[in-house]
Amino acid sequence: MIAGYAERSDLMSAITTYLQIQVAGMQPDDFIVFTLLTCSELRMSQNIHSLESKNGLKLNPEVWNALVSAFSKQREFEHAYKIFHEKTVKNLISGNSILSGCVFNGLHLWGLEIFRNCTMSSSEEPDTYTLSIVLSICNGISSIKTGKQVHGYILRSGFGWRSHWVML
């Protein structure tokens, strides 16, 4: 039911149904939590996060990443970063979530620092999406030097040849 309400952008009905589930003493599952997060309502994101903290609700990595994105979109980046730092599994998806949040919130230098830390501590290589975010970060700080370094990495890694873009 909650997914249906969310799909129709009926946020109040989705929240009401969610609250009825809580009143009945049932714990929401990951699907319900993820669906509510797609509504990107700040109070709902805070409520879901407090459910985890206070009631021990166990959230899967996808939900943590959705929380990072939701808080970032609501300009609550410090909260998003805290979740990223303390709760998420550090991988390409969580890294892309936090980097996108940096760009969205205009925190380009912070994003560049996070990218550097993630690439130094991870065995996963950045993908084309990650690199496009990093190029946006370079643009945001007007760093031609860093942009050229990223461009060089793209060429050395073969991303330029594997691109799905076609120029007509």
Secondary structure, DSSP 8 states (H G I E B T S, - for coil): -HHHHHHTT-HHHHHHHHHHHHHTT----HHHHHHHHTT--HHHHHHHHHHHHHH-----HHHHHHHHHHHHHTT-HHHHHHHHHHTS--SHHHHHHHHHHHHHTT-HHHHHHHHHHHHHH-SS---HHHHHHHHHHHHHTT-HHHHHHHHHHHHHHTHHHH------
